[in-house]
Amino acid sequence: MTTKTIQELLDDIRFLGDEQYTLVESVRKLVKETVPSVSEEVKYGGILFTSEVPFCGVFAYKQHVSVEFANGARISDSFGHLEGSGKGRRHIKLHSAKDIKDKNLDLYLPLALEATKRGS
């Protein structure tokens, strides 16, 4: 089984649409600006971000882009933007670039990292 590179995945995301591609690239940029020493890899059909521990990922779909938090259920969601009801994971759906700011993604990223470190 061959693992895709980040660039190969991004090329595939372009086929979904310019909006999804732009959103994924914006999320990648925000994660790198917000979280220290972050690395990324293609996993589970998206881009997984790690800073000591894997703490979130970005996944492109036909109608939206989802930022998934491995231990999102441990995040105190004072803004009310986390979706999902499973035992551990939560996500934020992005439909436009405006959602990144409106849904306070920059504030959720360090919370997601901390929640994952606490859960390890």
TIDOKE-143345 format. One record per atom (N, C-alpha, C, O): x, y, z; residue number from 1; chain. Coordinates in Angstrom, 1 decimal. Layout:
residues N
NODE       c1       c2       c3    nr   kette
NODE        X        Y        Z   NUM       A
...
***
This chain:
residues 120
NODE       c1       c2       c3    nr   kette
NODE      0.8     -1.2      0.0     1       A
NODE      0.0      0.0      0.0     1       A
NODE      0.9      1.2      0.0     1       A
NODE      1.8      1.4      0.8     1       A
NODE      0.7      2.1     -0.9     2       A
NODE      1.4      3.3     -1.1     2       A
NODE      0.8      4.5     -0.3     2       A
NODE     -0.4      4.7     -0.5     2       A
NODE      1.5      5.2      0.5     3       A
NODE      1.0      6.3      1.2     3       A
NODE      1.2      7.6      0.3     3       A
NODE      2.2      7.8     -0.3     3       A
NODE      0.1      8.3      0.2     4       A
NODE      0.1      9.6     -0.6     4       A
NODE      1.0     10.6      0.2     4       A
NODE      1.1     10.6      1.4     4       A
NODE      1.6     11.5     -0.6     5       A
NODE      2.3     12.6      0.0     5       A
NODE      1.2     13.7      0.2     5       A
NODE      0.1     13.6     -0.3     5       A
NODE      1.6     14.7      1.0     6       A
NODE      0.7     15.8      1.2     6       A
NODE      0.3     16.5     -0.1     6       A
NODE     -0.9     16.8     -0.4     6       A
NODE      1.3     16.7     -1.0     7       A
NODE      1.0     17.3     -2.3     7       A
NODE      0.0     16.5     -3.1     7       A
NODE     -0.9     17.0     -3.8     7       A
NODE      0.2     15.2     -3.1     8       A
NODE     -0.7     14.3     -3.9     8       A
NODE     -2.1     14.4     -3.4     8       A
NODE     -3.1     14.4     -4.1     8       A
NODE     -2.3     14.4     -2.0     9       A
NODE     -3.6     14.6     -1.5     9       A
NODE     -4.2     15.9     -1.8     9       A
NODE     -5.4     16.0     -2.2     9       A
NODE     -3.4     17.0     -1.7    10       A
NODE     -3.9     18.3     -2.1    10       A
NODE     -4.3     18.4     -3.6    10       A
NODE     -5.3     19.0     -3.9    10       A
NODE     -3.6     17.7     -4.4    11       A
NODE     -4.0     17.6     -5.8    11       A
NODE     -5.3     16.9     -6.0    11       A
NODE     -6.1     17.4     -6.8    11       A
NODE     -5.6     15.9     -5.2    12       A
NODE     -6.9     15.2     -5.3    12       A
NODE     -8.0     16.1     -4.7    12       A
NODE     -9.1     16.1     -5.3    12       A
NODE     -7.7     16.9     -3.7    13       A
NODE     -8.7     17.8     -3.1    13       A
NODE     -9.1     18.8     -4.1    13       A
NODE    -10.3     19.3     -4.1    13       A
NODE     -8.2     19.3     -4.9    14       A
NODE     -8.5     20.3     -6.0    14       A
NODE     -9.7     19.8     -6.8    14       A
NODE    -10.5     20.6     -7.3    14       A
NODE     -9.8     18.4     -7.1    15       A
NODE    -10.9     17.9     -7.9    15       A
NODE    -12.3     18.0     -7.2    15       A
NODE    -13.3     18.1     -7.8    15       A
NODE    -12.2     18.1     -5.8    16       A
NODE    -13.5     18.3     -5.1    16       A
NODE    -14.0     19.8     -5.3    16       A
NODE    -15.2     20.0     -5.4    16       A
NODE    -13.1     20.7     -5.5    17       A
NODE    -13.5     22.1     -5.7    17       A
NODE    -12.5     23.1     -5.1    17       A
NODE    -11.7     22.7     -4.2    17       A
NODE    -12.5     24.3     -5.6    18       A
NODE    -11.6     25.3     -5.2    18       A
NODE    -11.8     25.7     -3.7    18       A
NODE    -10.9     25.9     -3.0    18       A
NODE    -13.1     25.7     -3.3    19       A
NODE    -13.4     26.0     -1.9    19       A
NODE    -12.8     25.1     -0.9    19       A
NODE    -12.2     25.5      0.1    19       A
NODE    -12.9     23.8     -1.2    20       A
NODE    -12.4     22.8     -0.3    20       A
NODE    -10.8     22.9     -0.3    20       A
NODE    -10.2     22.8      0.8    20       A
NODE    -10.2     23.1     -1.4    21       A
NODE     -8.8     23.2     -1.5    21       A
NODE     -8.3     24.4     -0.7    21       A
NODE     -7.4     24.3      0.1    21       A
NODE     -9.0     25.5     -0.9    22       A
NODE     -8.6     26.7     -0.2    22       A
NODE     -8.8     26.6      1.3    22       A
NODE     -8.0     27.0      2.1    22       A
NODE     -9.9     25.9      1.7    23       A
NODE    -10.1     25.7      3.2    23       A
NODE     -9.1     24.8      3.8    23       A
NODE     -8.6     25.1      4.9    23       A
NODE     -8.7     23.7      3.1    24       A
NODE     -7.7     22.8      3.7    24       A
NODE     -6.4     23.6      3.8    24       A
NODE     -5.7     23.5      4.8    24       A
NODE     -6.0     24.3      2.8    25       A
NODE     -4.7     25.1      2.9    25       A
NODE     -4.8     26.2      4.0    25       A
NODE     -3.8     26.4      4.6    25       A
NODE     -5.9     26.8      4.2    26       A
NODE     -6.1     27.8      5.2    26       A
NODE     -6.0     27.1      6.6    26       A
NODE     -5.4     27.7      7.5    26       A
NODE     -6.6     25.9      6.8    27       A
NODE     -6.5     25.2      8.0    27       A
NODE     -5.0     24.8      8.3    27       A
NODE     -4.5     25.0      9.4    27       A
NODE     -4.3     24.3      7.3    28       A
NODE     -2.9     24.0      7.4    28       A
NODE     -2.1     25.2      7.9    28       A
NODE     -1.3     25.0      8.8    28       A
NODE     -2.3     26.3      7.3    29       A
NODE     -1.6     27.5      7.6    29       A
NODE     -1.9     27.9      9.1    29       A
NODE     -0.9     28.2      9.8    29       A
NODE     -3.1     27.9      9.5    30       A
NODE     -3.5     28.3     10.8    30       A
NODE     -2.9     27.3     11.9    30       A
NODE     -2.4     27.8     12.9    30       A
NODE     -2.9     26.0     11.6    31       A
NODE     -2.3     25.1     12.5    31       A
NODE     -0.9     25.3     12.7    31       A
NODE     -0.4     25.3     13.8    31       A
NODE     -0.2     25.6     11.6    32       A
NODE      1.3     25.9     11.7    32       A
NODE      1.6     27.2     12.4    32       A
NODE      2.6     27.3     13.1    32       A
NODE      0.7     28.1     12.3    33       A
NODE      0.9     29.4     13.0    33       A
NODE      0.5     29.3     14.5    33       A
NODE      1.1     30.1     15.3    33       A
NODE     -0.4     28.4     14.8    34       A
NODE     -1.0     28.4     16.2    34       A
NODE     -0.3     27.4     17.1    34       A
NODE     -0.2     27.6     18.3    34       A
NODE      0.2     26.3     16.5    35       A
NODE      0.7     25.2     17.3    35       A
NODE      2.2     25.0     17.1    35       A
NODE      2.7     24.9     16.0    35       A
NODE      3.0     25.0     18.2    36       A
NODE      4.5     24.9     18.0    36       A
NODE      4.9     23.5     17.5    36       A
NODE      4.3     22.5     17.9    36       A
NODE      5.9     23.5     16.7    37       A
NODE      6.5     22.2     16.3    37       A
NODE      5.5     21.2     15.8    37       A
NODE      5.5     20.0     16.2    37       A
NODE      4.7     21.6     14.9    38       A
NODE      3.7     20.7     14.3    38       A
NODE      4.2     20.0     13.1    38       A
NODE      4.9     20.6     12.3    38       A
NODE      3.9     18.8     12.9    39       A
NODE      4.2     18.0     11.7    39       A
NODE      2.9     17.5     11.1    39       A
NODE      1.9     17.5     11.8    39       A
NODE      2.9     17.1      9.9    40       A
NODE      1.7     16.7      9.2    40       A
NODE      2.0     15.4      8.4    40       A
NODE      3.1     15.3      7.9    40       A
NODE      1.0     14.6      8.3    41       A
NODE      1.2     13.4      7.5    41       A
NODE     -0.2     13.0      6.9    41       A
NODE     -1.2     13.4      7.5    41       A
NODE     -0.2     12.3      5.8    42       A
NODE     -1.5     11.9      5.2    42       A
NODE     -1.9     10.6      5.9    42       A
NODE     -1.1      9.6      6.0    42       A
NODE     -3.1     10.6      6.5    43       A
NODE     -3.6      9.4      7.2    43       A
NODE     -5.1      9.5      7.2    43       A
NODE     -5.7     10.5      7.4    43       A
NODE     -5.7      8.3      7.1    44       A
NODE     -7.2      8.2      7.2    44       A
NODE     -7.9      9.1      6.1    44       A
NODE     -9.0      9.5      6.3    44       A
NODE     -7.2      9.4      5.0    45       A
NODE     -7.8     10.1      3.9    45       A
NODE     -7.8     11.6      4.1    45       A
NODE     -8.4     12.4      3.4    45       A
NODE     -7.0     12.1      5.1    46       A
NODE     -6.9     13.5      5.3    46       A
NODE     -5.4     13.8      5.8    46       A
NODE     -4.5     13.0      5.7    46       A
NODE     -5.3     15.0      6.3    47       A
NODE     -4.0     15.4      6.8    47       A
NODE     -4.0     15.4      8.4    47       A
NODE     -4.9     16.1      8.9    47       A
NODE     -3.2     14.6      9.0    48       A
NODE     -3.2     14.5     10.4    48       A
NODE     -2.0     15.4     11.0    48       A
NODE     -0.9     15.3     10.5    48       A
NODE     -2.3     16.2     12.0    49       A
NODE     -1.4     17.1     12.6    49       A
NODE     -0.9     16.5     13.9    49       A
NODE     -1.7     16.0     14.8    49       A
NODE      0.4     16.6     14.2    50       A
NODE      1.0     16.1     15.4    50       A
NODE      2.0     17.1     16.0    50       A
NODE      2.7     17.8     15.3    50       A
NODE      1.9     17.3     17.3    51       A
NODE      2.8     18.1     18.1    51       A
NODE      3.1     17.3     19.3    51       A
NODE      2.4     17.5     20.3    51       A
NODE      4.0     16.4     19.3    52       A
NODE      4.3     15.4     20.3    52       A
NODE      3.3     14.3     20.2    52       A
NODE      3.7     13.1     20.3    52       A
NODE      2.0     14.6     20.1    53       A
NODE      1.0     13.6     19.9    53       A
NODE      0.1     14.0     18.7    53       A
NODE     -0.1     15.2     18.5    53       A
NODE     -0.5     13.1     18.0    54       A
NODE     -1.5     13.4     17.0    54       A
NODE     -2.8     14.0     17.7    54       A
NODE     -3.4     13.3     18.5    54       A
NODE     -3.1     15.2     17.3    55       A
NODE     -4.2     15.9     18.0    55       A
NODE     -5.4     16.3     17.1    55       A
NODE     -6.5     16.5     17.7    55       A
NODE     -5.2     16.5     15.8    56       A
NODE     -6.3     16.8     15.0    56       A
NODE     -6.0     16.5     13.5    56       A
NODE     -4.8     16.2     13.2    56       A
NODE     -7.0     16.6     12.7    57       A
NODE     -6.8     16.4     11.3    57       A
NODE     -7.8     17.2     10.5    57       A
NODE     -8.8     17.6     11.0    57       A
NODE     -7.5     17.4      9.2    58       A
NODE     -8.4     18.1      8.3    58       A
NODE     -8.7     17.2      7.2    58       A
NODE     -7.9     16.5      6.6    58       A
NODE    -10.0     17.1      6.9    59       A
NODE    -10.5     16.2      5.9    59       A
NODE    -11.5     16.9      4.9    59       A
NODE    -12.4     17.7      5.4    59       A
NODE    -11.3     16.7      3.6    60       A
NODE    -12.2     17.4      2.6    60       A
NODE    -13.3     16.5      2.1    60       A
NODE    -13.0     15.3      1.8    60       A
NODE    -14.5     17.0      2.1    61       A
NODE    -15.6     16.3      1.6    61       A
NODE    -16.3     17.1      0.5    61       A
NODE    -15.9     18.3      0.3    61       A
NODE    -17.2     16.6     -0.2    62       A
NODE    -17.8     17.3     -1.3    62       A
NODE    -18.5     18.6     -0.9    62       A
NODE    -18.4     19.6     -1.6    62       A
NODE    -19.1     18.6      0.2    63       A
NODE    -19.9     19.8      0.7    63       A
NODE    -19.2     20.6      1.7    63       A
NODE    -19.7     21.7      2.0    63       A
NODE    -18.2     20.1      2.3    64       A
NODE    -17.5     20.8      3.4    64       A
NODE    -16.1     20.3      3.7    64       A
NODE    -15.7     19.3      3.1    64       A
NODE    -15.4     21.0      4.6    65       A
NODE    -14.2     20.5      5.1    65       A
NODE    -14.4     20.3      6.6    65       A
NODE    -15.0     21.2      7.3    65       A
NODE    -13.8     19.3      7.2    66       A
NODE    -14.0     19.0      8.6    66       A
NODE    -12.7     19.0      9.3    66       A
NODE    -11.7     18.4      8.8    66       A
NODE    -12.6     19.7     10.4    67       A
NODE    -11.5     19.6     11.3    67       A
NODE    -11.8     18.7     12.4    67       A
NODE    -12.7     19.0     13.2    67       A
NODE    -11.1     17.6     12.5    68       A
NODE    -11.5     16.5     13.5    68       A
NODE    -10.5     16.6     14.7    68       A
NODE     -9.3     16.7     14.5    68       A
NODE    -11.1     16.5     15.9    69       A
NODE    -10.3     16.5     17.1    69       A
NODE    -10.4     15.1     17.8    69       A
NODE    -11.4     14.7     18.2    69       A
NODE     -9.2     14.4     17.9    70       A
NODE     -9.2     13.1     18.4    70       A
NODE     -9.8     13.0     19.8    70       A
NODE    -10.5     12.0     20.1    70       A
NODE     -9.5     13.9     20.6    71       A
NODE    -10.1     13.9     22.0    71       A
NODE    -11.0     15.1     22.2    71       A
NODE    -10.9     15.8     23.3    71       A
NODE    -11.7     15.5     21.2    72       A
NODE    -12.6     16.6     21.3    72       A
NODE    -13.6     16.6     22.4    72       A
NODE    -14.1     17.7     22.8    72       A
NODE    -14.0     15.4     22.8    73       A
NODE    -15.0     15.4     23.9    73       A
NODE    -14.4     15.9     25.2    73       A
NODE    -15.2     16.2     26.1    73       A
NODE    -13.1     16.0     25.3    74       A
NODE    -12.4     16.5     26.5    74       A
NODE    -12.3     18.1     26.5    74       A
NODE    -11.9     18.7     27.4    74       A
NODE    -12.7     18.7     25.3    75       A
NODE    -12.5     20.1     25.2    75       A
NODE    -13.8     20.8     25.8    75       A
NODE    -14.9     20.4     25.6    75       A
NODE    -13.5     21.8     26.6    76       A
NODE    -14.6     22.6     27.2    76       A
NODE    -15.1     23.5     26.0    76       A
NODE    -14.3     24.4     25.6    76       A
NODE    -16.2     23.3     25.5    77       A
NODE    -16.7     24.0     24.3    77       A
NODE    -17.6     25.2     24.6    77       A
NODE    -18.8     25.2     24.4    77       A
NODE    -16.9     26.2     25.1    78       A
NODE    -17.6     27.4     25.5    78       A
NODE    -18.2     28.2     24.3    78       A
NODE    -19.1     29.0     24.5    78       A
NODE    -17.7     27.9     23.1    79       A
NODE    -18.2     28.6     21.9    79       A
NODE    -19.4     27.8     21.2    79       A
NODE    -20.1     28.4     20.5    79       A
NODE    -19.5     26.6     21.5    80       A
NODE    -20.6     25.7     21.0    80       A
NODE    -20.5     25.4     19.6    80       A
NODE    -21.5     25.1     18.9    80       A
NODE    -19.2     25.2     19.0    81       A
NODE    -19.1     24.9     17.6    81       A
NODE    -18.7     23.4     17.4    81       A
NODE    -18.7     23.0     16.2    81       A
NODE    -18.4     22.7     18.4    82       A
NODE    -18.0     21.3     18.2    82       A
NODE    -19.2     20.5     17.9    82       A
NODE    -20.3     20.6     18.5    82       A
NODE    -19.1     19.6     16.9    83       A
NODE    -20.2     18.7     16.6    83       A
NODE    -19.7     17.2     16.9    83       A
NODE    -18.5     16.9     16.9    83       A
NODE    -20.7     16.4     17.1    84       A
NODE    -20.4     15.0     17.3    84       A
NODE    -20.9     14.6     18.7    84       A
NODE    -20.9     15.4     19.6    84       A
NODE    -21.2     13.3     18.9    85       A
NODE    -21.6     12.9     20.2    85       A
NODE    -21.0     11.5     20.6    85       A
NODE    -21.4     10.9     21.5    85       A
NODE    -20.0     11.2     19.9    86       A
NODE    -19.3      9.9     20.2    86       A
NODE    -18.5     10.0     21.5    86       A
NODE    -18.5     11.1     22.2    86       A
NODE    -17.9      8.9     21.8    87       A
NODE    -17.2      8.8     23.1    87       A
NODE    -16.0      9.8     23.2    87       A
NODE    -15.7     10.3     24.3    87       A
NODE    -15.3     10.0     22.1    88       A
NODE    -14.1     10.8     22.1    88       A
NODE    -13.9     11.9     21.1    88       A
NODE    -13.6     13.1     21.5    88       A
NODE    -14.3     11.7     19.9    89       A
NODE    -14.0     12.6     18.8    89       A
NODE    -15.1     13.7     18.7    89       A
NODE    -16.3     13.5     19.1    89       A
NODE    -14.6     14.9     18.2    90       A
NODE    -15.5     16.0     17.9    90       A
NODE    -15.0     16.6     16.6    90       A
NODE    -13.8     16.4     16.3    90       A
NODE    -15.8     17.4     16.0    91       A
NODE    -15.3     18.0     14.7    91       A
NODE    -16.0     19.4     14.6    91       A
NODE    -17.0     19.7     15.2    91       A
NODE    -15.4     20.2     13.7    92       A
NODE    -16.0     21.5     13.3    92       A
NODE    -16.1     21.4     11.8    92       A
NODE    -15.1     21.2     11.1    92       A
NODE    -17.3     21.7     11.2    93       A
NODE    -17.5     21.7      9.8    93       A
NODE    -17.2     23.1      9.3    93       A
NODE    -17.7     24.1      9.9    93       A
NODE    -16.5     23.2      8.2    94       A
NODE    -16.2     24.5      7.6    94       A
NODE    -16.8     24.5      6.2    94       A
NODE    -16.6     23.6      5.4    94       A
NODE    -17.7     25.4      5.9    95       A
NODE    -18.3     25.5      4.6    95       A
NODE    -17.7     26.7      3.8    95       A
NODE    -17.8     26.7      2.5    95       A
NODE    -17.1     27.6      4.4    96       A
NODE    -16.5     28.8      3.8    96       A
NODE    -15.3     29.3      4.6    96       A
NODE    -15.1     28.9      5.8    96       A
NODE    -14.5     30.1      4.0    97       A
NODE    -13.3     30.7      4.7    97       A
NODE    -13.7     31.5      5.9    97       A
NODE    -13.0     31.5      6.9    97       A
NODE    -14.9     32.1      5.8    98       A
NODE    -15.5     32.9      6.9    98       A
NODE    -15.7     32.0      8.2    98       A
NODE    -15.5     32.5      9.3    98       A
NODE    -16.0     30.7      8.0    99       A
NODE    -16.2     29.8      9.1    99       A
NODE    -15.0     29.6     10.0    99       A
NODE    -15.1     29.4     11.2    99       A
NODE    -13.8     29.7      9.4   100       A
NODE    -12.6     29.5     10.2   100       A
NODE    -12.5     30.6     11.3   100       A
NODE    -12.2     30.2     12.4   100       A
NODE    -12.8     31.8     11.0   101       A
NODE    -12.8     32.9     12.0   101       A
NODE    -14.1     32.8     12.9   101       A
NODE    -14.0     32.9     14.1   101       A
NODE    -15.2     32.7     12.2   102       A
NODE    -16.5     32.7     12.9   102       A
NODE    -16.6     31.6     13.9   102       A
NODE    -17.3     31.7     15.0   102       A
NODE    -16.0     30.4     13.6   103       A
NODE    -16.1     29.3     14.5   103       A
NODE    -14.9     29.1     15.4   103       A
NODE    -14.7     28.1     16.1   103       A
NODE    -14.1     30.2     15.5   104       A
NODE    -12.9     30.3     16.4   104       A
NODE    -12.0     29.1     16.4   104       A
NODE    -11.5     28.7     17.4   104       A
NODE    -11.7     28.7     15.2   105       A
NODE    -10.8     27.5     15.0   105       A
NODE     -9.5     27.8     15.7   105       A
NODE     -8.9     26.8     16.2   105       A
NODE     -8.9     29.0     15.6   106       A
NODE     -7.6     29.3     16.2   106       A
NODE     -7.6     29.0     17.7   106       A
NODE     -6.6     28.7     18.3   106       A
NODE     -8.8     29.1     18.3   107       A
NODE     -8.8     28.9     19.8   107       A
NODE     -9.0     27.4     20.1   107       A
NODE     -8.6     27.0     21.2   107       A
NODE     -9.6     26.7     19.2   108       A
NODE     -9.8     25.3     19.4   108       A
NODE     -8.6     24.4     19.3   108       A
NODE     -8.4     23.4     20.0   108       A
NODE     -7.7     24.9     18.4   109       A
NODE     -6.5     24.1     18.1   109       A
NODE     -5.6     23.8     19.4   109       A
NODE     -5.3     22.7     19.7   109       A
NODE     -5.2     24.9     20.2   110       A
NODE     -4.4     24.6     21.4   110       A
NODE     -5.2     23.8     22.4   110       A
NODE     -4.7     23.0     23.2   110       A
NODE     -6.5     24.0     22.4   111       A
NODE     -7.4     23.2     23.4   111       A
NODE     -7.4     21.7     23.0   111       A
NODE     -7.3     20.9     23.8   111       A
NODE     -7.4     21.5     21.7   112       A
NODE     -7.4     20.1     21.2   112       A
NODE     -6.0     19.4     21.5   112       A
NODE     -6.0     18.3     21.9   112       A
NODE     -5.0     20.2     21.4   113       A
NODE     -3.6     19.6     21.7   113       A
NODE     -3.6     19.3     23.2   113       A
NODE     -3.1     18.2     23.6   113       A
NODE     -4.0     20.2     24.0   114       A
NODE     -4.0     20.0     25.5   114       A
NODE     -4.9     18.8     25.9   114       A
NODE     -4.5     18.0     26.7   114       A
NODE     -6.0     18.7     25.3   115       A
NODE     -7.0     17.6     25.6   115       A
NODE     -6.3     16.3     25.2   115       A
NODE     -6.5     15.3     26.0   115       A
NODE     -5.6     16.3     24.1   116       A
NODE     -5.0     15.0     23.7   116       A
NODE     -3.8     14.7     24.6   116       A
NODE     -3.6     13.5     25.0   116       A
NODE     -3.0     15.7     25.0   117       A
NODE     -1.9     15.4     25.9   117       A
NODE     -2.4     14.9     27.3   117       A
NODE     -1.8     14.0     27.9   117       A
NODE     -3.5     15.5     27.7   118       A
NODE     -4.1     15.0     29.0   118       A
NODE     -4.6     13.6     28.9   118       A
NODE     -4.5     12.9     29.9   118       A
NODE     -5.1     13.2     27.8   119       A
NODE     -5.7     11.9     27.6   119       A
NODE     -4.7     10.8     27.3   119       A
NODE     -5.0      9.7     27.2   119       A
NODE     -3.4     11.2     27.0   120       A
NODE     -2.4     10.2     26.7   120       A
NODE     -1.9      9.5     27.9   120       A
NODE     -1.0      8.6     27.8   120       A
***
